[in-house]
Amino acid sequence: MILHFKKLDWILIITAILLVGIGLLSIYSSSIGRGDFLNFKKQIIFFTISLFLMFIFSFFDWRGLRENPYLILILYFLCLLGLLGLFFFAPEIRGIRSWYRLGPLTFSPIEFAKIVLIILLAKYFSMRHIEMYRVRHILLSGAYILLPIVLIFPQPD
């Protein structure tokens, strides 16, 4: 465990904490005039949960994603199913079906799809970097992006 702490990218962690601190300061200063600190308290809770999750995910061995391209494709298709399911299973909130409700929590598959799409394209470009000038590879990488866009854009922002 101590060895794991030494291997962490502390510059990245401290930078993230500083950015969150600046954001919290902005939220706090905008709440002073109204006397309503609910958003500030929520952000502190979200920050604490995120910090905990960041630490947990730092134990995950990401080499499995690099060595197994099918795992990334499976995650991609699960994201597409999650985005498609928004049209059928997500509650409509203010005319938008962008969130799944899980008890008191809400979950947006769009955020997870962004991360998976970045990983998928990084894997694809690293495998095909020599042939990327070919139209076929450009169109295929565009198709990877187009499918989620087609499922996301019908929802108003």
C-alpha positions in Angstrom: 0.0 0.0 0.0 2.8 2.4 0.8 4.6 1.5 -2.4 1.4 2.2 -4.3 1.3 5.7 -2.7 4.8 6.4 -4.0 3.9 5.4 -7.5 0.9 7.8 -7.8 1.3 10.8 -10.0 1.3 13.4 -7.2 1.6 16.4 -9.5 -1.6 15.4 -11.2 -3.4 14.7 -7.9 -2.3 18.0 -6.4 -3.3 19.9 -9.6 -6.7 18.3 -9.6 -7.2 19.2 -5.9 -6.1 22.8 -6.5 -8.6 23.1 -9.4 -11.4 21.6 -7.3 -10.4 24.0 -4.5 -10.7 27.0 -6.8 -14.1 25.7 -8.0 -15.3 25.2 -4.4 -14.1 28.7 -3.5 -16.1 30.1 -6.4 -19.2 28.2 -5.3 -18.8 29.3 -1.7 -18.3 33.0 -2.6 -21.4 32.9 -4.8 -23.4 31.3 -2.0 -22.5 33.9 0.7 -24.9 36.5 -0.6 -27.8 34.2 -0.7 -27.0 32.3 2.5 -27.7 29.0 0.6 -24.8 26.6 0.9 -26.5 23.5 -0.5 -24.5 23.5 -3.7 -21.3 24.0 -1.8 -22.1 21.1 0.5 -23.0 18.9 -2.5 -19.8 19.7 -4.2 -17.7 18.8 -1.1 -19.6 15.5 -1.0 -19.0 14.8 -4.7 -15.3 15.8 -4.3 -14.9 13.4 -1.4 -16.5 10.5 -3.3 -14.5 11.3 -6.4 -11.2 11.4 -4.5 -12.1 8.0 -3.0 -13.0 6.6 -6.4 -9.8 8.0 -7.9 -7.8 6.2 -5.3 -9.7 2.9 -5.9 -9.3 3.1 -9.7 -5.5 3.7 -9.2 -5.3 0.1 -8.2 -6.8 -1.1 -11.5 -4.4 -2.6 -14.0 -5.1 -0.7 -17.2 -2.8 -3.0 -19.3 -5.8 -5.3 -19.9 -7.4 -2.6 -22.0 -4.2 -2.2 -24.0 -3.7 -6.0 -24.6 -7.3 -6.9 -25.3 -9.0 -4.8 -28.0 -12.2 -6.8 -27.8 -12.8 -5.6 -24.2 -12.8 -2.0 -25.4 -15.2 -2.9 -28.2 -17.5 -4.7 -25.7 -17.4 -1.5 -23.5 -18.2 0.6 -26.6 -21.2 -1.5 -27.5 -22.4 -1.5 -23.9 -22.2 2.3 -24.0 -24.2 2.4 -27.2 -26.9 0.1 -25.6 -26.9 2.5 -22.6 -27.4 5.5 -24.9 -30.1 3.7 -26.8 -31.8 2.7 -23.6 -32.2 6.3 -22.7 -35.0 6.6 -25.2 -37.0 3.8 -23.6 -36.1 3.5 -19.9 -34.9 6.9 -18.7 -37.5 9.2 -17.0 -38.3 12.4 -18.8 -37.0 15.4 -16.8 -37.8 18.8 -18.3 -38.3 17.3 -21.7 -35.0 15.5 -21.7 -34.2 11.8 -21.4 -30.5 11.9 -20.6 -30.3 10.3 -17.2 -31.1 7.0 -15.6 -32.5 7.2 -12.1 -31.1 4.6 -9.6 -33.0 5.4 -6.4 -31.8 8.8 -5.1 -29.0 8.9 -7.7 -29.0 9.7 -11.3 -26.5 8.4 -13.9 -25.7 9.7 -17.3 -24.3 7.1 -19.7 -23.1 9.9 -21.9 -20.2 10.6 -19.6 -19.1 7.0 -19.5 -19.4 6.8 -23.3 -17.0 9.8 -23.7 -14.3 8.0 -21.7 -14.8 4.7 -23.6 -14.8 6.5 -27.0 -11.5 8.2 -26.1 -9.9 4.9 -25.1 -11.3 3.2 -28.2 -10.0 5.8 -30.6 -6.6 5.8 -28.9 -6.4 2.1 -29.3 -7.5 2.2 -32.9 -5.1 5.0 -33.8 -2.2 3.2 -32.1 -2.9 0.1 -34.1 -3.4 1.8 -37.4 -1.1 4.8 -37.1 0.9 3.8 -40.2 -2.2 3.4 -42.4 -4.2 6.4 -41.1 -3.9 8.3 -44.3 -6.2 5.8 -46.0 -9.8 6.9 -46.4 -11.1 3.6 -45.0 -9.5 4.2 -41.6 -10.6 7.8 -41.5 -14.2 6.8 -42.2 -14.1 4.0 -39.7 -12.8 6.3 -36.9 -15.5 8.7 -37.9 -18.1 6.0 -37.7 -17.0 5.2 -34.1 -17.8 8.8 -33.3 -20.9 9.1 -35.4 -22.9 6.3 -33.7 -22.9 7.9 -30.2 -23.6 11.3 -31.8 -26.7 10.0 -33.5 -27.9 8.7 -30.1 -27.0 11.9 -28.2 -28.0 14.7 -30.5 -31.8 14.1 -30.6 -31.9 15.1 -26.9 -32.1 18.9 -26.3 -29.3 20.4 -24.4 
